[in-house]
């Protein structure tokens, strides 16, 4: 299965001083991403990324993506547009980096994600942005200002409690022998 939005960058072509990449999703890629994430539409998706050498044969990717998506409000079921902007930072370890495997020396190092492995000598910036978009989406999107309406029984403070029917039993005389 090939990714909907793919922009492969060959790692061996990244200069020692790093490189900048600007990627923009085409109309077909945006339609495929909308289907993947269950959105009504992805109107725009772009990212600016900085790639820098990191450790032995690894790459650090840092940047930001901007997206405009059309979603369905879970409260009103109306479509609404949302603008998303998220920072991205990911580390990629060289596939066959020389030396011993990384060792965890402290609890703090366990809190960070393990770096991804560079596979096939390239990094897919498009899929990285698509994954970040998927994580940024609210699983229960709400149109701004949309609120759940309260039922009639919740608005009326004088409505009886569901336990009101038990009140006569509380004050009833106790029967002996039972």
C-alpha positions in Angstrom: 0.0 0.0 0.0 1.5 3.3 -1.0 0.9 6.5 1.0 -1.6 9.0 -0.2 0.9 11.8 0.2 4.5 10.8 -0.5 7.6 13.0 -0.7 10.7 10.8 -0.5 13.9 12.6 0.4 17.2 10.7 -0.1 19.2 10.9 3.1 22.6 10.7 1.4 21.7 13.9 -0.5 21.2 16.0 2.6 24.3 18.2 3.0 26.2 18.5 6.4 24.7 21.9 6.9 21.1 20.6 6.5 18.4 21.3 3.9 15.0 22.9 3.8 12.0 21.4 2.1 8.6 22.9 1.3 5.9 20.4 0.3 2.4 20.9 -0.8 -0.3 18.3 -1.3 -2.0 18.1 -4.7 -5.8 17.9 -5.2 -5.7 14.1 -5.6 -3.5 13.7 -2.5 -5.9 15.9 -0.5 -8.9 13.9 -1.6 -7.2 10.6 -0.7 -6.2 12.0 2.7 -9.8 13.2 3.4 -10.9 9.6 2.7 -8.2 8.1 4.9 -9.1 10.3 7.9 -12.9 10.4 7.4 -13.0 14.1 6.6 -15.4 15.9 4.2 -12.5 17.5 2.5 -8.9 18.6 2.9 -8.8 22.1 1.3 -5.1 22.7 1.8 -2.1 20.9 3.2 1.5 22.1 3.2 4.6 21.9 5.3 8.0 23.5 5.7 10.6 21.2 7.1 14.3 21.5 8.1 16.4 18.4 7.8 19.7 18.2 9.7 22.2 15.4 10.3 21.7 13.8 13.7 24.0 11.4 15.5 25.7 8.7 13.4 23.9 8.6 10.0 20.6 9.9 11.5 18.5 12.8 10.5 16.4 15.3 12.6 13.3 16.6 10.8 11.7 19.7 12.3 9.1 22.0 10.9 5.5 22.9 10.8 2.4 21.9 8.7 -0.6 24.0 7.9 -3.9 22.5 6.9 -7.5 23.5 6.2 -10.0 20.7 6.6 -13.8 20.3 6.4 -15.3 18.2 9.2 -18.8 17.3 10.5 -19.7 18.7 13.9 -20.6 15.9 16.3 -23.2 18.1 18.0 -25.1 19.8 15.1 -24.0 17.4 12.3 -23.2 20.6 10.2 -20.0 20.8 8.2 -17.5 23.3 9.3 -14.0 24.4 8.3 -11.0 24.1 10.7 -7.5 25.5 10.3 -4.7 23.3 11.8 -1.1 24.4 12.4 1.2 22.0 14.2 4.9 21.8 14.9 6.6 18.5 13.9 9.9 17.2 15.3 11.0 13.6 14.4 14.3 11.8 14.6 15.4 9.1 12.2 18.3 6.8 13.1 20.6 5.4 10.4 19.5 1.9 9.4 23.0 0.4 10.0 24.6 2.9 12.3 27.9 1.6 13.5 28.5 1.1 17.2 26.5 -0.4 20.0 22.7 -0.1 20.2 21.3 2.8 22.2 21.1 2.0 25.9 18.6 3.6 28.3 20.5 5.2 31.2 17.7 7.1 32.9 14.0 7.3 33.3 13.9 10.6 31.4 15.2 9.0 28.3 12.3 6.5 28.4 9.8 9.4 28.1 11.0 10.3 24.6 9.9 8.4 21.5 12.4 6.0 19.9 13.7 7.4 16.6 12.3 6.0 13.4 14.6 3.9 11.3 15.7 5.2 7.9 14.5 2.5 5.5 15.7 2.3 1.9 18.0 5.3 2.3 15.1 7.8 2.3 12.6 9.6 4.6 9.0 10.1 3.4 8.2 13.7 4.5 4.7 13.5 3.0 3.7 10.5 5.1 5.3 12.2 8.2 3.1 15.2 7.6 0.0 13.0 7.0 0.6 11.1 10.2 1.0 14.5 12.1 -2.3 15.7 10.5 -4.1 12.6 11.7 -2.8 13.1 15.2 -3.9 16.7 15.2 -7.5 16.0 14.2 -10.1 16.1 17.0 -11.8 12.7 17.1 -15.0 14.5 18.2 -14.9 17.8 16.2 -17.2 20.6 17.3 -18.2 23.6 15.3 -17.3 26.7 17.2 -20.1 27.7 19.5 -21.9 24.4 19.2 -23.3 23.1 22.5 -25.4 20.1 23.5 -29.0 21.2 24.2 -30.3 20.3 27.6 -33.5 18.2 27.9 -36.7 19.7 29.4 -36.3 17.7 32.6 -32.8 19.2 33.1 -33.9 22.8 32.7 -36.8 22.4 35.2 -35.4 22.5 38.8 -38.8 21.5 40.1 -38.8 18.1 38.3 -39.0 15.2 40.8 -35.9 13.2 41.6 -36.0 9.6 40.3 -35.7 8.6 44.0 -38.9 10.5 44.9 -41.0 7.4 44.5 -39.0 5.7 47.3 -39.7 8.5 49.8 -42.9 7.0 51.2 -41.0 3.8 52.0 -38.4 5.7 54.0 -41.1 7.1 56.3 -43.3 4.0 56.5 -43.6 2.3 59.9 -41.3 -0.8 60.2 -43.0 -4.1 60.3 -42.0 -6.6 62.9 -40.9 -10.1 62.0 -39.7 -9.4 58.6 
